[in-house]
Amino acid sequence: PDDLTQTQGTDPTTVSVPSGGNASDVDGFQPPVGTVNGHVYEDTNGNGTQDAGEPNLAGVVVIVTDSAGNPQTVATDASGDYSATVPAGDTVIDILDPTLPAGSTQTQGTDPTTVAVPSGGNASDVDGYQPPPGTVDHHIYEDTNGNGTQDVGEPNLAGVDVVITDSAGNPQTVTTDANGDIPSTSVPVGDTTLEIVDGSLPADLTQTQGTDPTTVSVPSGGTASDLDG
């Protein structure tokens, strides 16, 4: 085969053949090495693909074990990429979970995974991880005196419908309780839109605090709040 590298023996070689006996020769040849290229990113909305604006994950440690059983450790760079040179053949890629953001869930790829590295070619792997979701809180009240804040005695607004559209574009409708609050609602990390259904408000009200609709940024494991009067 083309492009082999000799790893055992010499070529040509000279052996001494004894009278009535045998002389032996063993030669080993390694095919050209290949490359494993990988990419790791944060799948904010959990849809199994890297959308515009979803960040790469730097500093993730990956153990690449080649077809000969030899491991090497690499880490993702600022672009979420890593690379390793390995012999041709089945190669195992294992991402070290403690180097991922805590609580992340894999949404693209598998871990560990095995790729077939071609002689002189490349094999690729892409892995996406969704961070833990956050929550949205929303409070709505009647600003009786119109000063843009809820003063003592100004009532909360119950029974107001709010449409929450998360960063993946999925809407859900919730309703304020007797305290003017929506249930604390779990949503994926990222920009989330809250829109009050006008028909569920008392007639002829004018908004004096907040905006409608409004967009809040939901942090991983945290809460984004909105207040409207």
C-alpha positions in Angstrom: 0.0 0.0 0.0 1.1 3.6 -0.7 2.6 5.9 1.9 3.4 3.2 4.5 6.1 3.8 7.2 8.2 0.9 8.3 7.9 0.3 12.1 9.6 -3.2 12.4 12.5 -4.6 10.6 14.7 -3.0 7.8 14.3 -3.0 4.1 16.3 -4.3 2.4 17.7 -6.6 5.1 20.3 -9.4 5.0 19.9 -12.6 6.9 22.4 -15.5 7.5 20.9 -18.7 6.3 22.5 -21.7 8.1 23.2 -25.0 6.5 20.0 -27.1 6.8 18.3 -24.5 8.9 16.1 -21.4 8.5 16.5 -17.7 8.6 13.5 -15.4 9.4 12.5 -11.8 8.8 9.6 -9.8 10.1 8.6 -6.4 8.8 5.8 -4.1 10.0 4.4 -1.1 8.2 2.2 1.7 9.6 -0.3 3.5 7.3 -0.3 7.3 7.4 -1.8 8.8 10.5 -5.1 10.6 10.5 -6.7 13.4 12.6 -9.6 13.6 15.0 -11.3 17.0 15.0 -14.0 17.8 17.5 -16.2 20.7 18.5 -18.1 21.3 21.8 -20.7 24.0 22.2 -23.5 25.2 24.5 -26.9 24.3 23.1 -28.8 27.0 24.9 -32.3 26.1 23.6 -31.7 22.4 23.6 -32.7 21.8 20.0 -29.6 19.6 19.1 -27.9 22.0 16.8 -25.7 25.1 17.3 -27.8 28.1 16.3 -26.5 31.6 15.8 -25.4 33.2 19.0 -25.0 29.9 21.0 -21.6 30.0 22.5 -18.7 27.6 22.1 -17.4 25.8 25.2 -13.7 26.4 25.9 -11.5 24.4 28.3 -13.4 21.1 28.0 -11.0 18.2 28.5 -11.2 15.3 26.0 -9.4 12.0 26.2 -8.7 10.5 22.7 -7.8 6.8 22.7 -6.4 5.6 19.4 -6.8 2.3 17.6 -3.7 1.0 19.4 -5.2 1.7 22.8 -3.0 4.7 23.5 -4.7 7.7 25.2 -3.9 11.4 24.8 -5.5 14.3 26.5 -6.5 17.5 24.6 -8.7 20.5 25.5 -11.1 22.7 23.6 -9.8 26.2 22.6 -11.8 29.5 22.7 -13.6 28.3 19.6 -14.7 25.1 21.3 -12.4 23.0 19.0 -9.9 20.3 19.7 -7.7 18.1 17.5 -5.5 15.0 17.9 -3.2 13.1 15.5 -3.8 9.3 15.7 -3.2 6.1 13.7 -5.9 5.1 11.3 -8.7 3.0 12.8 -11.4 3.1 15.5 -10.7 5.9 17.9 -12.6 6.6 21.1 -13.5 10.2 22.2 -14.4 10.7 25.8 -15.4 14.1 27.2 -14.6 14.6 30.9 -17.9 15.6 32.5 -16.4 17.6 35.4 -14.9 20.0 32.8 -18.4 20.8 31.4 -20.7 23.4 32.9 -22.3 21.9 36.0 -25.7 20.2 35.4 -25.4 20.3 31.6 -27.4 17.8 29.5 -26.1 16.4 26.2 -28.3 17.3 23.3 -26.1 16.5 20.3 -23.6 13.6 19.9 -22.8 10.8 22.3 -20.2 10.5 25.0 -18.1 8.5 24.8 -18.2 8.0 21.0 -16.1 6.0 18.5 -15.1 7.4 15.2 -13.3 5.6 12.3 -10.2 7.6 11.4 -9.2 7.0 7.8 -5.6 6.6 6.7 -4.3 10.1 6.0 -7.7 11.6 6.5 -9.9 13.2 9.2 -12.8 12.1 11.5 -15.0 14.6 13.2 -17.2 14.8 16.2 -19.6 17.5 17.4 -21.2 17.6 20.9 -23.8 20.0 22.2 -24.7 20.5 25.9 -27.7 22.4 27.3 -27.1 24.2 30.6 -29.7 23.9 33.4 -32.9 25.9 32.8 -33.8 29.1 34.6 -37.1 30.5 35.7 -39.3 33.5 34.9 -41.3 35.5 37.5 -43.8 38.2 36.6 -45.9 40.6 38.7 -48.8 42.8 37.5 -50.6 45.4 39.6 -53.0 48.3 39.2 -51.2 51.6 39.4 -54.2 53.6 40.8 -52.4 57.0 40.9 -50.3 56.4 37.7 -46.9 57.2 39.3 -45.2 54.1 37.8 -44.7 52.2 41.1 -46.9 50.1 43.3 -47.7 52.1 46.4 -49.3 50.8 49.6 -52.9 49.9 49.0 -52.7 49.6 45.2 -54.2 46.2 44.3 -52.6 43.3 42.5 -54.2 42.1 39.3 -55.3 38.5 39.3 -56.5 36.5 36.4 -54.2 38.2 33.8 -53.0 35.9 31.1 -49.3 36.1 30.1 -47.8 34.3 27.1 -44.2 33.2 27.7 -42.1 32.4 24.6 -38.8 30.8 25.4 -35.5 31.1 23.6 -36.4 28.1 21.5 -39.6 29.8 20.3 -42.0 27.7 22.3 -44.9 29.6 23.9 -46.8 28.8 27.0 -49.6 30.7 28.7 -49.8 31.3 32.5 -52.2 33.3 34.6 -51.5 35.7 37.6 -52.8 34.6 41.0 -54.4 36.6 43.7 -51.1 38.2 44.4 -50.7 39.4 40.8 -47.9 36.8 40.3 -47.5 34.2 37.6 -46.3 30.8 38.7 -42.5 30.6 38.7 -42.0 29.1 35.2 -39.1 27.0 34.1 -37.7 27.9 30.7 -34.4 27.3 28.8 -31.6 29.7 29.2 -31.6 32.8 26.9 -33.9 35.6 25.7 -37.5 35.0 26.7 -40.5 37.1 25.7 -43.4 37.9 28.1 -46.6 39.3 26.5 -49.7 40.2 28.5 -52.9 39.2 26.8 -54.7 42.6 26.7 -58.1 41.0 26.7 -57.5 39.6 30.2 -56.8 43.0 31.7 -59.5 45.3 33.1 -60.8 47.5 30.3 -59.2 50.9 29.5 -56.0 50.6 31.5 -52.9 52.5 30.5 -49.5 50.9 31.2 -47.4 53.1 33.6 -44.6 50.7 34.5 -42.7 48.2 32.3 -43.3 47.4 28.6 -45.5 44.9 26.9 -44.3 42.7 25.3 -40.9 42.7 27.0 -37.8 40.4 26.6 -35.8 39.2 29.6 -32.5 37.2 29.6 -32.9 34.0 31.7 -29.7 32.8 33.3 -28.7 29.2 33.8 -30.1 28.1 37.1 -31.3 31.6 37.9 -34.4 33.8 37.6 -35.4 36.7 35.3 -38.2 38.9 36.6 -40.7 41.4 35.0 -42.9 44.0 36.7 -45.8 45.7 35.0 -48.3 48.3 36.3 
